[in-house]
Amino acid sequence: MKADIAIIGAGPAGLSAAMYCARAGKKTLVLRGKAKSRLELGHIIENYPGVETLPGAVLLEKMEKQAVSFGARIINADAVSLNLESEPKMIGTRNEFIEAGALVLAMGRGVSKKTIHGEEKFLGRGVSYCAVCDGALFRGKKTAVYGSDGEALEDAMLLSQIGCEVTLVLGCSSQSCPGLAEKASGNGIILIENASITEVKGSDAVSGVKIKASGSEFEIPVSALFIISDIPSGTLLKDTGIEVTGKDCVVINRNMETNIPGVFAAGDITCGVLQAAAAAGEGVTAALSALKYLRGLLNKGGLAAPG
Ligand SMILES: Cc1cc2nc3c(=O)[nH]c(=O)nc-3n(C[C@H](O)[C@H](O)[C@H](O)COP(=O)(O)OP(=O)(O)OC[C@H]3O[C@@H](n4cnc5c(N)ncnc54)[C@H](O)[C@@H]3O)c2cc1C
């Protein structure tokens, strides 16, 4: 899929940026990941200018409707890989690659997702967030998929189809995730329900995972672990060349430009004042800077027309 401007994050920062980009006539794509916008956690918001007291989720819905009314497209997908030094910028989801002339990072500060012990160490060496992208590297091998929804089941089925022996570790039970267990067992997948993965084991590459289920902890040998959940922004930005502080805050200037041309950041991910109105304002600045960047590229003839 191609876009003039891709925006990762559908909170106040991302949606404000989307409104400006779409209203300027640009093909604008917003990715909304599994993680909730922090605004949805703020039950009542009474300090967003010009808006009467509202539940955060309602305010967010209004922002989304406004962005969509100008032509922004919102898709439910986590960005799982980034190539930011390329032209166009490449954003990988679990299903496809998106090419964008400019990119706005608006992933917020996340909602306290803990990484598994060993997850970051083995990222790219057996730990992956995307079976479509990396599954074929483990054809015929033992693999584990860890998640709590239909996307985890789909990835497990895909790995099984390409000849992997798959253990699906579900963070939920048959009651809380109805239908998943039946489909998994019908497809030759080993299922462990109501469980969590507590550690990724290995020396140079993944050799196994530690699983906690029914009050006990045990290890199974696998060559790869596919984690199907939201991704901490620090992990997503690792090795992309984007400058971040020790606390994974993206470093920006007044124009919301990062150190990589064509990549902008806005909202809580820049670790400003962590307020919705401030995030929206940064989103607007990031959008205007991205539009200016595209004008520059277009003038140089360096940007392919979006398809
Ligand atoms: C309990 C609570 C109460 C609050 N109350 C107030 C208040 O009263 N007033 C106020 O002004 N502010 C309040 N805030 C702060 C406000 O909610 C945040 O400042 C604001 O939501 C930040 O906006 P954002 O767009 O930067 O990030 P967020 O709103 O957090 O949105 C982040 C977006 O990024 C997406 N995302 C993350 N990773 C990925 C990925 N890999 N791929 C695709 N998408 C991804 C998420 O799905 C989400 O859509 C409150 C926050 C909390 C937690």
The ligand as a Gaussian input file, in Angstrom:
#p B3LYP/6-31G(d) Opt

LIG

0 1
 C       -5.407000       7.974000      33.194000
 C       -5.066000       9.122000      32.300000
 C       -5.789000      10.293000      32.395000
 C       -5.483000      11.383000      31.570000
 N       -6.218000      12.530000      31.682000
 C       -5.932000      13.581000      30.884000
 C       -6.701000      14.775000      30.968000
 O       -7.608000      14.902000      31.803000
 N       -6.391000      15.794000      30.112000
 C       -5.384000      15.697000      29.188000
 O       -5.174000      16.638000      28.427000
 N       -4.637000      14.572000      29.095000
 C       -4.885000      13.518000      29.909000
 N       -4.124000      12.377000      29.825000
 C       -2.977000      12.359000      28.889000
 C       -3.426000      12.145000      27.430000
 O       -4.296000      11.051000      27.384000
 C       -2.190000      11.936000      26.572000
 O       -1.317000      13.041000      26.729000
 C       -2.568000      11.805000      25.099000
 O       -3.472000      10.743000      24.899000
 C       -1.305000      11.596000      24.262000
 O       -1.679000      11.486000      22.931000
 P       -0.770000      10.696000      21.861000
 O       -1.526000      10.811000      20.576000
 O        0.612000      11.181000      21.927000
 O       -0.730000       9.174000      22.357000
 P       -1.903000       8.181000      22.702000
 O       -3.188000       8.913000      22.909000
 O       -1.440000       7.328000      23.814000
 O       -2.085000       7.301000      21.376000
 C       -1.099000       6.409000      20.968000
 C       -1.589000       5.681000      19.722000
 O       -0.494000       4.981000      19.150000
 C       -0.925000       3.689000      18.749000
 N        0.253000       2.827000      18.666000
 C        1.197000       2.568000      19.593000
 N        2.145000       1.741000      19.098000
 C        1.769000       1.476000      17.815000
 C        2.324000       0.684000      16.774000
 N        3.468000      -0.026000      16.909000
 N        1.659000       0.623000      15.583000
 C        0.498000       1.307000      15.400000
 N       -0.061000       2.093000      16.368000
 C        0.570000       2.160000      17.544000
 C       -1.935000       3.290000      19.801000
 O       -2.760000       2.248000      19.314000
 C       -2.669000       4.633000      19.982000
 O       -3.654000       4.736000      18.955000
 C       -4.421000      11.289000      30.635000
 C       -3.685000      10.097000      30.532000
 C       -3.997000       9.025000      31.359000
 C       -3.195000       7.762000      31.241000

